[in-house]
Amino acid sequence: MEKGWHNTLAGINTYVAELPDKEDTYLELRSFDSVIYTGVAVHWRGINSEYYRPRGMTPLYDHIKKSNEAMTKADEKFTTFLVVSDGEENASHYTSQADVKRIMQRCEEKKWPVVFVGASFEKIIEEGAKAGLHKYNTVAYNSMEAVNTQDMFRSLSKGTTAYNITGNASVLTYSDTQRTAFGAAR
């Protein structure tokens, strides 16, 4: 997974680098137990394994709750909720699946697109469904292949940009064909 993780971090950097309106784009990047970056995209200096490394457990639901609380507090007009994981929920302590479904419903009510992104994690569709997401709000990519990783994060950046222009959350959905192109779709 080491190569895949480096590719994923490079993909996150690509996502931010390709956002066009960096002065007006607020970012918050969180790991499962800390905030890695908070601020406008223009000040983003990138992320590498010095700042974050996988630890083997996935408190996905707790992370979703913490991230949603921060997004709600920031109260930005256009908010995109990207959840990137290489594994399924297995370590949350205070957030249930029902809690996450309610959070996803609130995001939908606010017209905030939510995308679950799986790093070589083909079960991301099932994990998204547990959270109440349609399969088109999930995408997996082959993180061992740098090209697939970069293409997928470029796609997310383009979708985020289109959403920020149009306010249409459906621009951040993925067809079966699109998901297959990233090398890990089911």
Secondary structure, 3 states (H helix, E strand, C coil): CHHHHHHHHHHHHHHHHCCCCHHHCEEEEECCCCEEEEEEHHHCCCCCCCCCCCCCCCCHHHHHHHHHHHHHHHCCCCCCEEEEECCCCCCCCCCCHHHHHHHHHHHHHCCCCEEEEEECCCCHHHHHHHCCCCHHHEEEECCCCHHHHHHHHHHHHHHHHHHHHHCCHHHHCCCHHHHHHCECCC
